[in-house]
Amino acid sequence: MTTSETLIAFNDAITRADLVALGALVAPDHVFIDPAGHEVRGKDDVLAAWRGFFAAFPGYRNVFEDIHAEGAHAMIRGHSVCDDPRLAGPALWRVEVIEDSVTVWHVMEDTEENRRSIGL
């Protein structure tokens, strides 16, 4: 798969709250970074975090409006949909994919500064 195909499959798994599909795409050394800069490292811990997230926020999904992928790296602009307003709204993602596995999933607030920092 291409980087774009992999990150879209990863996001589709998030939309479906499908931990099996997500687990097939998470690299063993995966790093998840939330907008506050908190990190979760390692496949088992990341999947445990997603399990709790899906239970707490059913129906959460990301809508990608603009994907820029080059090699293993992708920058995405879009928005999140969630009943909880803290998680709904514009967002940016920085993603790294190696050998069809997502190694970095970094969610950021959609600000001009963050857009510049990831090249959007």
Phi and psi restraints in degrees (range 20) as a CNS / XPLOR table:
assign (resid 1 and name C) (resid 2 and name N)
       (resid 2 and name CA) (resid 2 and name C) 1.0 -77.9 20.0 2
assign (resid 2 and name N) (resid 2 and name CA)
       (resid 2 and name C) (resid 3 and name N) 1.0 168.5 20.0 2
assign (resid 2 and name C) (resid 3 and name N)
       (resid 3 and name CA) (resid 3 and name C) 1.0 -57.1 20.0 2
assign (resid 3 and name N) (resid 3 and name CA)
       (resid 3 and name C) (resid 4 and name N) 1.0 -45.9 20.0 2
assign (resid 3 and name C) (resid 4 and name N)
       (resid 4 and name CA) (resid 4 and name C) 1.0 -61.8 20.0 2
assign (resid 4 and name N) (resid 4 and name CA)
       (resid 4 and name C) (resid 5 and name N) 1.0 -43.9 20.0 2
assign (resid 4 and name C) (resid 5 and name N)
       (resid 5 and name CA) (resid 5 and name C) 1.0 -62.6 20.0 2
assign (resid 5 and name N) (resid 5 and name CA)
       (resid 5 and name C) (resid 6 and name N) 1.0 -40.6 20.0 2
assign (resid 5 and name C) (resid 6 and name N)
       (resid 6 and name CA) (resid 6 and name C) 1.0 -65.5 20.0 2
assign (resid 6 and name N) (resid 6 and name CA)
       (resid 6 and name C) (resid 7 and name N) 1.0 -45.9 20.0 2
assign (resid 6 and name C) (resid 7 and name N)
       (resid 7 and name CA) (resid 7 and name C) 1.0 -69.7 20.0 2
assign (resid 7 and name N) (resid 7 and name CA)
       (resid 7 and name C) (resid 8 and name N) 1.0 -31.8 20.0 2
assign (resid 7 and name C) (resid 8 and name N)
       (resid 8 and name CA) (resid 8 and name C) 1.0 -68.1 20.0 2
assign (resid 8 and name N) (resid 8 and name CA)
       (resid 8 and name C) (resid 9 and name N) 1.0 -41.6 20.0 2
assign (resid 8 and name C) (resid 9 and name N)
       (resid 9 and name CA) (resid 9 and name C) 1.0 -62.3 20.0 2
assign (resid 9 and name N) (resid 9 and name CA)
       (resid 9 and name C) (resid 10 and name N) 1.0 -40.0 20.0 2
assign (resid 9 and name C) (resid 10 and name N)
       (resid 10 and name CA) (resid 10 and name C) 1.0 -61.6 20.0 2
assign (resid 10 and name N) (resid 10 and name CA)
       (resid 10 and name C) (resid 11 and name N) 1.0 -47.2 20.0 2
assign (resid 10 and name C) (resid 11 and name N)
       (resid 11 and name CA) (resid 11 and name C) 1.0 -65.8 20.0 2
assign (resid 11 and name N) (resid 11 and name CA)
       (resid 11 and name C) (resid 12 and name N) 1.0 -37.7 20.0 2
assign (resid 11 and name C) (resid 12 and name N)
       (resid 12 and name CA) (resid 12 and name C) 1.0 -61.2 20.0 2
assign (resid 12 and name N) (resid 12 and name CA)
       (resid 12 and name C) (resid 13 and name N) 1.0 -38.8 20.0 2
assign (resid 12 and name C) (resid 13 and name N)
       (resid 13 and name CA) (resid 13 and name C) 1.0 -64.3 20.0 2
assign (resid 13 and name N) (resid 13 and name CA)
       (resid 13 and name C) (resid 14 and name N) 1.0 -37.8 20.0 2
assign (resid 13 and name C) (resid 14 and name N)
       (resid 14 and name CA) (resid 14 and name C) 1.0 -62.6 20.0 2
assign (resid 14 and name N) (resid 14 and name CA)
       (resid 14 and name C) (resid 15 and name N) 1.0 -46.6 20.0 2
assign (resid 14 and name C) (resid 15 and name N)
       (resid 15 and name CA) (resid 15 and name C) 1.0 -58.2 20.0 2
assign (resid 15 and name N) (resid 15 and name CA)
       (resid 15 and name C) (resid 16 and name N) 1.0 -39.9 20.0 2
assign (resid 15 and name C) (resid 16 and name N)
       (resid 16 and name CA) (resid 16 and name C) 1.0 -84.4 20.0 2
assign (resid 16 and name N) (resid 16 and name CA)
       (resid 16 and name C) (resid 17 and name N) 1.0 -4.5 20.0 2
assign (resid 16 and name C) (resid 17 and name N)
       (resid 17 and name CA) (resid 17 and name C) 1.0 53.3 20.0 2
assign (resid 17 and name N) (resid 17 and name CA)
       (resid 17 and name C) (resid 18 and name N) 1.0 43.5 20.0 2
assign (resid 17 and name C) (resid 18 and name N)
       (resid 18 and name CA) (resid 18 and name C) 1.0 -99.9 20.0 2
assign (resid 18 and name N) (resid 18 and name CA)
       (resid 18 and name C) (resid 19 and name N) 1.0 94.1 20.0 2
assign (resid 18 and name C) (resid 19 and name N)
       (resid 19 and name CA) (resid 19 and name C) 1.0 -67.0 20.0 2
assign (resid 19 and name N) (resid 19 and name CA)
       (resid 19 and name C) (resid 20 and name N) 1.0 -29.2 20.0 2
assign (resid 19 and name C) (resid 20 and name N)
       (resid 20 and name CA) (resid 20 and name C) 1.0 -67.0 20.0 2
assign (resid 20 and name N) (resid 20 and name CA)
       (resid 20 and name C) (resid 21 and name N) 1.0 -49.4 20.0 2
assign (resid 20 and name C) (resid 21 and name N)
       (resid 21 and name CA) (resid 21 and name C) 1.0 -64.0 20.0 2
assign (resid 21 and name N) (resid 21 and name CA)
       (resid 21 and name C) (resid 22 and name N) 1.0 -40.7 20.0 2
assign (resid 21 and name C) (resid 22 and name N)
       (resid 22 and name CA) (resid 22 and name C) 1.0 -62.3 20.0 2
assign (resid 22 and name N) (resid 22 and name CA)
       (resid 22 and name C) (resid 23 and name N) 1.0 -44.2 20.0 2
assign (resid 22 and name C) (resid 23 and name N)
       (resid 23 and name CA) (resid 23 and name C) 1.0 -61.1 20.0 2
assign (resid 23 and name N) (resid 23 and name CA)
       (resid 23 and name C) (resid 24 and name N) 1.0 -30.8 20.0 2
assign (resid 23 and name C) (resid 24 and name N)
       (resid 24 and name CA) (resid 24 and name C) 1.0 -71.9 20.0 2
assign (resid 24 and name N) (resid 24 and name CA)
       (resid 24 and name C) (resid 25 and name N) 1.0 -17.5 20.0 2
assign (resid 24 and name C) (resid 25 and name N)
       (resid 25 and name CA) (resid 25 and name C) 1.0 -109.1 20.0 2
assign (resid 25 and name N) (resid 25 and name CA)
       (resid 25 and name C) (resid 26 and name N) 1.0 -10.2 20.0 2
assign (resid 25 and name C) (resid 26 and name N)
       (resid 26 and name CA) (resid 26 and name C) 1.0 -85.2 20.0 2
assign (resid 26 and name N) (resid 26 and name CA)
       (resid 26 and name C) (resid 27 and name N) 1.0 125.0 20.0 2
assign (resid 26 and name C) (resid 27 and name N)
       (resid 27 and name CA) (resid 27 and name C) 1.0 -69.8 20.0 2
assign (resid 27 and name N) (resid 27 and name CA)
       (resid 27 and name C) (resid 28 and name N) 1.0 152.2 20.0 2
assign (resid 27 and name C) (resid 28 and name N)
       (resid 28 and name CA) (resid 28 and name C) 1.0 -55.8 20.0 2
assign (resid 28 and name N) (resid 28 and name CA)
       (resid 28 and name C) (resid 29 and name N) 1.0 -33.4 20.0 2
assign (resid 28 and name C) (resid 29 and name N)
       (resid 29 and name CA) (resid 29 and name C) 1.0 -102.8 20.0 2
assign (resid 29 and name N) (resid 29 and name CA)
       (resid 29 and name C) (resid 30 and name N) 1.0 25.6 20.0 2
assign (resid 29 and name C) (resid 30 and name N)
       (resid 30 and name CA) (resid 30 and name C) 1.0 -54.2 20.0 2
assign (resid 30 and name N) (resid 30 and name CA)
       (resid 30 and name C) (resid 31 and name N) 1.0 143.2 20.0 2
assign (resid 30 and name C) (resid 31 and name N)
       (resid 31 and name CA) (resid 31 and name C) 1.0 -125.4 20.0 2
assign (resid 31 and name N) (resid 31 and name CA)
       (resid 31 and name C) (resid 32 and name N) 1.0 123.3 20.0 2
assign (resid 31 and name C) (resid 32 and name N)
       (resid 32 and name CA) (resid 32 and name C) 1.0 -104.3 20.0 2
assign (resid 32 and name N) (resid 32 and name CA)
       (resid 32 and name C) (resid 33 and name N) 1.0 131.8 20.0 2
assign (resid 32 and name C) (resid 33 and name N)
       (resid 33 and name CA) (resid 33 and name C) 1.0 -126.3 20.0 2
assign (resid 33 and name N) (resid 33 and name CA)
       (resid 33 and name C) (resid 34 and name N) 1.0 123.6 20.0 2
assign (resid 33 and name C) (resid 34 and name N)
       (resid 34 and name CA) (resid 34 and name C) 1.0 -88.2 20.0 2
assign (resid 34 and name N) (resid 34 and name CA)
       (resid 34 and name C) (resid 35 and name N) 1.0 172.5 20.0 2
assign (resid 34 and name C) (resid 35 and name N)
       (resid 35 and name CA) (resid 35 and name C) 1.0 -59.5 20.0 2
assign (resid 35 and name N) (resid 35 and name CA)
       (resid 35 and name C) (resid 36 and name N) 1.0 -23.0 20.0 2
assign (resid 35 and name C) (resid 36 and name N)
       (resid 36 and name CA) (resid 36 and name C) 1.0 -85.0 20.0 2
assign (resid 36 and name N) (resid 36 and name CA)
       (resid 36 and name C) (resid 37 and name N) 1.0 -3.5 20.0 2
assign (resid 36 and name C) (resid 37 and name N)
       (resid 37 and name CA) (resid 37 and name C) 1.0 91.1 20.0 2
assign (resid 37 and name N) (resid 37 and name CA)
       (resid 37 and name C) (resid 38 and name N) 1.0 3.9 20.0 2
assign (resid 37 and name C) (resid 38 and name N)
       (resid 38 and name CA) (resid 38 and name C) 1.0 -72.7 20.0 2
assign (resid 38 and name N) (resid 38 and name CA)
       (resid 38 and name C) (resid 39 and name N) 1.0 138.3 20.0 2
assign (resid 38 and name C) (resid 39 and name N)
       (resid 39 and name CA) (resid 39 and name C) 1.0 -114.4 20.0 2
assign (resid 39 and name N) (resid 39 and name CA)
       (resid 39 and name C) (resid 40 and name N) 1.0 143.5 20.0 2
assign (resid 39 and name C) (resid 40 and name N)
       (resid 40 and name CA) (resid 40 and name C) 1.0 -122.2 20.0 2
assign (resid 40 and name N) (resid 40 and name CA)
       (resid 40 and name C) (resid 41 and name N) 1.0 128.2 20.0 2
assign (resid 40 and name C) (resid 41 and name N)
       (resid 41 and name CA) (resid 41 and name C) 1.0 -120.3 20.0 2
assign (resid 41 and name N) (resid 41 and name CA)
       (resid 41 and name C) (resid 42 and name N) 1.0 140.9 20.0 2
assign (resid 41 and name C) (resid 42 and name N)
       (resid 42 and name CA) (resid 42 and name C) 1.0 93.5 20.0 2
assign (resid 42 and name N) (resid 42 and name CA)
       (resid 42 and name C) (resid 43 and name N) 1.0 140.6 20.0 2
assign (resid 42 and name C) (resid 43 and name N)
       (resid 43 and name CA) (resid 43 and name C) 1.0 -55.3 20.0 2
assign (resid 43 and name N) (resid 43 and name CA)
       (resid 43 and name C) (resid 44 and name N) 1.0 -49.3 20.0 2
assign (resid 43 and name C) (resid 44 and name N)
       (resid 44 and name CA) (resid 44 and name C) 1.0 -61.8 20.0 2
assign (resid 44 and name N) (resid 44 and name CA)
       (resid 44 and name C) (resid 45 and name N) 1.0 -45.3 20.0 2
assign (resid 44 and name C) (resid 45 and name N)
       (resid 45 and name CA) (resid 45 and name C) 1.0 -67.8 20.0 2
assign (resid 45 and name N) (resid 45 and name CA)
       (resid 45 and name C) (resid 46 and name N) 1.0 -38.1 20.0 2
assign (resid 45 and name C) (resid 46 and name N)
       (resid 46 and name CA) (resid 46 and name C) 1.0 -65.3 20.0 2
assign (resid 46 and name N) (resid 46 and name CA)
       (resid 46 and name C) (resid 47 and name N) 1.0 -45.6 20.0 2
assign (resid 46 and name C) (resid 47 and name N)
       (resid 47 and name CA) (resid 47 and name C) 1.0 -65.5 20.0 2
assign (resid 47 and name N) (resid 47 and name CA)
       (resid 47 and name C) (resid 48 and name N) 1.0 -36.0 20.0 2
assign (resid 47 and name C) (resid 48 and name N)
       (resid 48 and name CA) (resid 48 and name C) 1.0 -63.6 20.0 2
assign (resid 48 and name N) (resid 48 and name CA)
       (resid 48 and name C) (resid 49 and name N) 1.0 -40.0 20.0 2
assign (resid 48 and name C) (resid 49 and name N)
       (resid 49 and name CA) (resid 49 and name C) 1.0 -64.6 20.0 2
assign (resid 49 and name N) (resid 49 and name CA)
       (resid 49 and name C) (resid 50 and name N) 1.0 -43.5 20.0 2
assign (resid 49 and name C) (resid 50 and name N)
       (resid 50 and name CA) (resid 50 and name C) 1.0 -63.5 20.0 2
assign (resid 50 and name N) (resid 50 and name CA)
       (resid 50 and name C) (resid 51 and name N) 1.0 -40.1 20.0 2
assign (resid 50 and name C) (resid 51 and name N)
       (resid 51 and name CA) (resid 51 and name C) 1.0 -56.5 20.0 2
assign (resid 51 and name N) (resid 51 and name CA)
       (resid 51 and name C) (resid 52 and name N) 1.0 -48.0 20.0 2
assign (resid 51 and name C) (resid 52 and name N)
       (resid 52 and name CA) (resid 52 and name C) 1.0 -65.2 20.0 2
assign (resid 52 and name N) (resid 52 and name CA)
       (resid 52 and name C) (resid 53 and name N) 1.0 -38.5 20.0 2
assign (resid 52 and name C) (resid 53 and name N)
       (resid 53 and name CA) (resid 53 and name C) 1.0 -63.3 20.0 2
assign (resid 53 and name N) (resid 53 and name CA)
       (resid 53 and name C) (resid 54 and name N) 1.0 -47.1 20.0 2
assign (resid 53 and name C) (resid 54 and name N)
       (resid 54 and name CA) (resid 54 and name C) 1.0 -61.8 20.0 2
assign (resid 54 and name N) (resid 54 and name CA)
       (resid 54 and name C) (resid 55 and name N) 1.0 -37.0 20.0 2
assign (resid 54 and name C) (resid 55 and name N)
       (resid 55 and name CA) (resid 55 and name C) 1.0 -68.0 20.0 2
assign (resid 55 and name N) (resid 55 and name CA)
       (resid 55 and name C) (resid 56 and name N) 1.0 -37.6 20.0 2
assign (resid 55 and name C) (resid 56 and name N)
       (resid 56 and name CA) (resid 56 and name C) 1.0 -79.3 20.0 2
assign (resid 56 and name N) (resid 56 and name CA)
       (resid 56 and name C) (resid 57 and name N) 1.0 -30.2 20.0 2
assign (resid 56 and name C) (resid 57 and name N)
       (resid 57 and name CA) (resid 57 and name C) 1.0 -131.6 20.0 2
assign (resid 57 and name N) (resid 57 and name CA)
       (resid 57 and name C) (resid 58 and name N) 1.0 66.2 20.0 2
assign (resid 57 and name C) (resid 58 and name N)
       (resid 58 and name CA) (resid 58 and name C) 1.0 -62.4 20.0 2
assign (resid 58 and name N) (resid 58 and name CA)
       (resid 58 and name C) (resid 59 and name N) 1.0 142.3 20.0 2
assign (resid 58 and name C) (resid 59 and name N)
       (resid 59 and name CA) (resid 59 and name C) 1.0 86.7 20.0 2
assign (resid 59 and name N) (resid 59 and name CA)
       (resid 59 and name C) (resid 60 and name N) 1.0 -2.3 20.0 2
assign (resid 59 and name C) (resid 60 and name N)
       (resid 60 and name CA) (resid 60 and name C) 1.0 -61.7 20.0 2
assign (resid 60 and name N) (resid 60 and name CA)
       (resid 60 and name C) (resid 61 and name N) 1.0 140.5 20.0 2
assign (resid 60 and name C) (resid 61 and name N)
       (resid 61 and name CA) (resid 61 and name C) 1.0 -156.3 20.0 2
assign (resid 61 and name N) (resid 61 and name CA)
       (resid 61 and name C) (resid 62 and name N) 1.0 156.9 20.0 2
assign (resid 61 and name C) (resid 62 and name N)
       (resid 62 and name CA) (resid 62 and name C) 1.0 -110.0 20.0 2
assign (resid 62 and name N) (resid 62 and name CA)
       (resid 62 and name C) (resid 63 and name N) 1.0 139.8 20.0 2
assign (resid 62 and name C) (resid 63 and name N)
       (resid 63 and name CA) (resid 63 and name C) 1.0 -115.7 20.0 2
assign (resid 63 and name N) (resid 63 and name CA)
       (resid 63 and name C) (resid 64 and name N) 1.0 116.6 20.0 2
assign (resid 63 and name C) (resid 64 and name N)
       (resid 64 and name CA) (resid 64 and name C) 1.0 -89.9 20.0 2
assign (resid 64 and name N) (resid 64 and name CA)
       (resid 64 and name C) (resid 65 and name N) 1.0 127.1 20.0 2
assign (resid 64 and name C) (resid 65 and name N)
       (resid 65 and name CA) (resid 65 and name C) 1.0 -105.1 20.0 2
assign (resid 65 and name N) (resid 65 and name CA)
       (resid 65 and name C) (resid 66 and name N) 1.0 -25.0 20.0 2
assign (resid 65 and name C) (resid 66 and name N)
       (resid 66 and name CA) (resid 66 and name C) 1.0 -152.3 20.0 2
assign (resid 66 and name N) (resid 66 and name CA)
       (resid 66 and name C) (resid 67 and name N) 1.0 119.2 20.0 2
assign (resid 66 and name C) (resid 67 and name N)
       (resid 67 and name CA) (resid 67 and name C) 1.0 -118.9 20.0 2
assign (resid 67 and name N) (resid 67 and name CA)
       (resid 67 and name C) (resid 68 and name N) 1.0 125.7 20.0 2
assign (resid 67 and name C) (resid 68 and name N)
       (resid 68 and name CA) (resid 68 and name C) 1.0 -117.4 20.0 2
assign (resid 68 and name N) (resid 68 and name CA)
       (resid 68 and name C) (resid 69 and name N) 1.0 108.0 20.0 2
assign (resid 68 and name C) (resid 69 and name N)
       (resid 69 and name CA) (resid 69 and name C) 1.0 -116.6 20.0 2
assign (resid 69 and name N) (resid 69 and name CA)
       (resid 69 and name C) (resid 70 and name N) 1.0 135.8 20.0 2
assign (resid 69 and name C) (resid 70 and name N)
       (resid 70 and name CA) (resid 70 and name C) 1.0 -144.1 20.0 2
assign (resid 70 and name N) (resid 70 and name CA)
       (resid 70 and name C) (resid 71 and name N) 1.0 115.3 20.0 2
assign (resid 70 and name C) (resid 71 and name N)
       (resid 71 and name CA) (resid 71 and name C) 1.0 61.9 20.0 2
assign (resid 71 and name N) (resid 71 and name CA)
       (resid 71 and name C) (resid 72 and name N) 1.0 -129.8 20.0 2
assign (resid 71 and name C) (resid 72 and name N)
       (resid 72 and name CA) (resid 72 and name C) 1.0 -84.4 20.0 2
assign (resid 72 and name N) (resid 72 and name CA)
       (resid 72 and name C) (resid 73 and name N) 1.0 -4.9 20.0 2
assign (resid 72 and name C) (resid 73 and name N)
       (resid 73 and name CA) (resid 73 and name C) 1.0 -110.3 20.0 2
assign (resid 73 and name N) (resid 73 and name CA)
       (resid 73 and name C) (resid 74 and name N) 1.0 146.1 20.0 2
assign (resid 73 and name C) (resid 74 and name N)
       (resid 74 and name CA) (resid 74 and name C) 1.0 -142.3 20.0 2
assign (resid 74 and name N) (resid 74 and name CA)
       (resid 74 and name C) (resid 75 and name N) 1.0 144.9 20.0 2
assign (resid 74 and name C) (resid 75 and name N)
       (resid 75 and name CA) (resid 75 and name C) 1.0 -121.6 20.0 2
assign (resid 75 and name N) (resid 75 and name CA)
       (resid 75 and name C) (resid 76 and name N) 1.0 134.8 20.0 2
assign (resid 75 and name C) (resid 76 and name N)
       (resid 76 and name CA) (resid 76 and name C) 1.0 -131.4 20.0 2
assign (resid 76 and name N) (resid 76 and name CA)
       (resid 76 and name C) (resid 77 and name N) 1.0 140.5 20.0 2
assign (resid 76 and name C) (resid 77 and name N)
       (resid 77 and name CA) (resid 77 and name C) 1.0 -119.1 20.0 2
assign (resid 77 and name N) (resid 77 and name CA)
       (resid 77 and name C) (resid 78 and name N) 1.0 137.8 20.0 2
assign (resid 77 and name C) (resid 78 and name N)
       (resid 78 and name CA) (resid 78 and name C) 1.0 -177.7 20.0 2
assign (resid 78 and name N) (resid 78 and name CA)
       (resid 78 and name C) (resid 79 and name N) 1.0 -148.9 20.0 2
assign (resid 78 and name C) (resid 79 and name N)
       (resid 79 and name CA) (resid 79 and name C) 1.0 -151.6 20.0 2
assign (resid 79 and name N) (resid 79 and name CA)
       (resid 79 and name C) (resid 80 and name N) 1.0 159.1 20.0 2
assign (resid 79 and name C) (resid 80 and name N)
       (resid 80 and name CA) (resid 80 and name C) 1.0 -106.7 20.0 2
assign (resid 80 and name N) (resid 80 and name CA)
       (resid 80 and name C) (resid 81 and name N) 1.0 144.1 20.0 2
assign (resid 80 and name C) (resid 81 and name N)
       (resid 81 and name CA) (resid 81 and name C) 1.0 -114.6 20.0 2
assign (resid 81 and name N) (resid 81 and name CA)
       (resid 81 and name C) (resid 82 and name N) 1.0 125.8 20.0 2
assign (resid 81 and name C) (resid 82 and name N)
       (resid 82 and name CA) (resid 82 and name C) 1.0 -160.4 20.0 2
assign (resid 82 and name N) (resid 82 and name CA)
       (resid 82 and name C) (resid 83 and name N) 1.0 145.5 20.0 2
assign (resid 82 and name C) (resid 83 and name N)
       (resid 83 and name CA) (resid 83 and name C) 1.0 -64.7 20.0 2
assign (resid 83 and name N) (resid 83 and name CA)
       (resid 83 and name C) (resid 84 and name N) 1.0 -26.2 20.0 2
assign (resid 83 and name C) (resid 84 and name N)
       (resid 84 and name CA) (resid 84 and name C) 1.0 -85.5 20.0 2
assign (resid 84 and name N) (resid 84 and name CA)
       (resid 84 and name C) (resid 85 and name N) 1.0 114.4 20.0 2
assign (resid 84 and name C) (resid 85 and name N)
       (resid 85 and name CA) (resid 85 and name C) 1.0 -61.2 20.0 2
assign (resid 85 and name N) (resid 85 and name CA)
       (resid 85 and name C) (resid 86 and name N) 1.0 -20.0 20.0 2
assign (resid 85 and name C) (resid 86 and name N)
       (resid 86 and name CA) (resid 86 and name C) 1.0 -65.7 20.0 2
assign (resid 86 and name N) (resid 86 and name CA)
       (resid 86 and name C) (resid 87 and name N) 1.0 -24.4 20.0 2
assign (resid 86 and name C) (resid 87 and name N)
       (resid 87 and name CA) (resid 87 and name C) 1.0 -108.1 20.0 2
assign (resid 87 and name N) (resid 87 and name CA)
       (resid 87 and name C) (resid 88 and name N) 1.0 -3.1 20.0 2
assign (resid 87 and name C) (resid 88 and name N)
       (resid 88 and name CA) (resid 88 and name C) 1.0 -97.1 20.0 2
assign (resid 88 and name N) (resid 88 and name CA)
       (resid 88 and name C) (resid 89 and name N) 1.0 143.4 20.0 2
assign (resid 88 and name C) (resid 89 and name N)
       (resid 89 and name CA) (resid 89 and name C) 1.0 127.3 20.0 2
assign (resid 89 and name N) (resid 89 and name CA)
       (resid 89 and name C) (resid 90 and name N) 1.0 -174.2 20.0 2
assign (resid 89 and name C) (resid 90 and name N)
       (resid 90 and name CA) (resid 90 and name C) 1.0 -60.5 20.0 2
assign (resid 90 and name N) (resid 90 and name CA)
       (resid 90 and name C) (resid 91 and name N) 1.0 146.0 20.0 2
assign (resid 90 and name C) (resid 91 and name N)
       (resid 91 and name CA) (resid 91 and name C) 1.0 -153.4 20.0 2
assign (resid 91 and name N) (resid 91 and name CA)
       (resid 91 and name C) (resid 92 and name N) 1.0 161.8 20.0 2
assign (resid 91 and name C) (resid 92 and name N)
       (resid 92 and name CA) (resid 92 and name C) 1.0 -125.0 20.0 2
assign (resid 92 and name N) (resid 92 and name CA)
       (resid 92 and name C) (resid 93 and name N) 1.0 151.5 20.0 2
assign (resid 92 and name C) (resid 93 and name N)
       (resid 93 and name CA) (resid 93 and name C) 1.0 -133.0 20.0 2
assign (resid 93 and name N) (resid 93 and name CA)
       (resid 93 and name C) (resid 94 and name N) 1.0 140.2 20.0 2
assign (resid 93 and name C) (resid 94 and name N)
       (resid 94 and name CA) (resid 94 and name C) 1.0 -115.9 20.0 2
assign (resid 94 and name N) (resid 94 and name CA)
       (resid 94 and name C) (resid 95 and name N) 1.0 124.3 20.0 2
assign (resid 94 and name C) (resid 95 and name N)
       (resid 95 and name CA) (resid 95 and name C) 1.0 -128.3 20.0 2
assign (resid 95 and name N) (resid 95 and name CA)
       (resid 95 and name C) (resid 96 and name N) 1.0 143.2 20.0 2
assign (resid 95 and name C) (resid 96 and name N)
       (resid 96 and name CA) (resid 96 and name C) 1.0 -125.1 20.0 2
assign (resid 96 and name N) (resid 96 and name CA)
       (resid 96 and name C) (resid 97 and name N) 1.0 132.9 20.0 2
assign (resid 96 and name C) (resid 97 and name N)
       (resid 97 and name CA) (resid 97 and name C) 1.0 -126.5 20.0 2
assign (resid 97 and name N) (resid 97 and name CA)
       (resid 97 and name C) (resid 98 and name N) 1.0 127.8 20.0 2
assign (resid 97 and name C) (resid 98 and name N)
       (resid 98 and name CA) (resid 98 and name C) 1.0 -130.1 20.0 2
assign (resid 98 and name N) (resid 98 and name CA)
       (resid 98 and name C) (resid 99 and name N) 1.0 124.8 20.0 2
assign (resid 98 and name C) (resid 99 and name N)
       (resid 99 and name CA) (resid 99 and name C) 1.0 50.8 20.0 2
assign (resid 99 and name N) (resid 99 and name CA)
       (resid 99 and name C) (resid 100 and name N) 1.0 51.9 20.0 2
assign (resid 99 and name C) (resid 100 and name N)
       (resid 100 and name CA) (resid 100 and name C) 1.0 64.2 20.0 2
assign (resid 100 and name N) (resid 100 and name CA)
       (resid 100 and name C) (resid 101 and name N) 1.0 17.0 20.0 2
assign (resid 100 and name C) (resid 101 and name N)
       (resid 101 and name CA) (resid 101 and name C) 1.0 -123.4 20.0 2
assign (resid 101 and name N) (resid 101 and name CA)
       (resid 101 and name C) (resid 102 and name N) 1.0 140.1 20.0 2
assign (resid 101 and name C) (resid 102 and name N)
       (resid 102 and name CA) (resid 102 and name C) 1.0 -81.7 20.0 2
assign (resid 102 and name N) (resid 102 and name CA)
       (resid 102 and name C) (resid 103 and name N) 1.0 119.6 20.0 2
assign (resid 102 and name C) (resid 103 and name N)
       (resid 103 and name CA) (resid 103 and name C) 1.0 -97.8 20.0 2
assign (resid 103 and name N) (resid 103 and name CA)
       (resid 103 and name C) (resid 104 and name N) 1.0 -28.2 20.0 2
assign (resid 103 and name C) (resid 104 and name N)
       (resid 104 and name CA) (resid 104 and name C) 1.0 -137.1 20.0 2
assign (resid 104 and name N) (resid 104 and name CA)
       (resid 104 and name C) (resid 105 and name N) 1.0 131.7 20.0 2
assign (resid 104 and name C) (resid 105 and name N)
       (resid 105 and name CA) (resid 105 and name C) 1.0 -130.8 20.0 2
assign (resid 105 and name N) (resid 105 and name CA)
       (resid 105 and name C) (resid 106 and name N) 1.0 99.8 20.0 2
assign (resid 105 and name C) (resid 106 and name N)
       (resid 106 and name CA) (resid 106 and name C) 1.0 -112.8 20.0 2
assign (resid 106 and name N) (resid 106 and name CA)
       (resid 106 and name C) (resid 107 and name N) 1.0 114.5 20.0 2
assign (resid 106 and name C) (resid 107 and name N)
       (resid 107 and name CA) (resid 107 and name C) 1.0 -96.6 20.0 2
assign (resid 107 and name N) (resid 107 and name CA)
       (resid 107 and name C) (resid 108 and name N) 1.0 133.8 20.0 2
assign (resid 107 and name C) (resid 108 and name N)
       (resid 108 and name CA) (resid 108 and name C) 1.0 -134.4 20.0 2
assign (resid 108 and name N) (resid 108 and name CA)
       (resid 108 and name C) (resid 109 and name N) 1.0 155.1 20.0 2
assign (resid 108 and name C) (resid 109 and name N)
       (resid 109 and name CA) (resid 109 and name C) 1.0 -65.5 20.0 2
assign (resid 109 and name N) (resid 109 and name CA)
       (resid 109 and name C) (resid 110 and name N) 1.0 146.2 20.0 2
assign (resid 109 and name C) (resid 110 and name N)
       (resid 110 and name CA) (resid 110 and name C) 1.0 -85.3 20.0 2
assign (resid 110 and name N) (resid 110 and name CA)
       (resid 110 and name C) (resid 111 and name N) 1.0 89.5 20.0 2
assign (resid 110 and name C) (resid 111 and name N)
       (resid 111 and name CA) (resid 111 and name C) 1.0 -121.7 20.0 2
assign (resid 111 and name N) (resid 111 and name CA)
       (resid 111 and name C) (resid 112 and name N) 1.0 160.8 20.0 2
assign (resid 111 and name C) (resid 112 and name N)
       (resid 112 and name CA) (resid 112 and name C) 1.0 -58.9 20.0 2
assign (resid 112 and name N) (resid 112 and name CA)
       (resid 112 and name C) (resid 113 and name N) 1.0 -41.8 20.0 2
assign (resid 112 and name C) (resid 113 and name N)
       (resid 113 and name CA) (resid 113 and name C) 1.0 -61.2 20.0 2
assign (resid 113 and name N) (resid 113 and name CA)
       (resid 113 and name C) (resid 114 and name N) 1.0 -45.4 20.0 2
assign (resid 113 and name C) (resid 114 and name N)
       (resid 114 and name CA) (resid 114 and name C) 1.0 -67.4 20.0 2
assign (resid 114 and name N) (resid 114 and name CA)
       (resid 114 and name C) (resid 115 and name N) 1.0 -37.5 20.0 2
assign (resid 114 and name C) (resid 115 and name N)
       (resid 115 and name CA) (resid 115 and name C) 1.0 -59.6 20.0 2
assign (resid 115 and name N) (resid 115 and name CA)
       (resid 115 and name C) (resid 116 and name N) 1.0 -45.1 20.0 2
assign (resid 115 and name C) (resid 116 and name N)
       (resid 116 and name CA) (resid 116 and name C) 1.0 -63.1 20.0 2
assign (resid 116 and name N) (resid 116 and name CA)
       (resid 116 and name C) (resid 117 and name N) 1.0 -40.1 20.0 2
assign (resid 116 and name C) (resid 117 and name N)
       (resid 117 and name CA) (resid 117 and name C) 1.0 -65.1 20.0 2
assign (resid 117 and name N) (resid 117 and name CA)
       (resid 117 and name C) (resid 118 and name N) 1.0 -26.7 20.0 2
assign (resid 117 and name C) (resid 118 and name N)
       (resid 118 and name CA) (resid 118 and name C) 1.0 -107.7 20.0 2
assign (resid 118 and name N) (resid 118 and name CA)
       (resid 118 and name C) (resid 119 and name N) 1.0 4.7 20.0 2
assign (resid 118 and name C) (resid 119 and name N)
       (resid 119 and name CA) (resid 119 and name C) 1.0 83.0 20.0 2
assign (resid 119 and name N) (resid 119 and name CA)
       (resid 119 and name C) (resid 120 and name N) 1.0 29.4 20.0 2
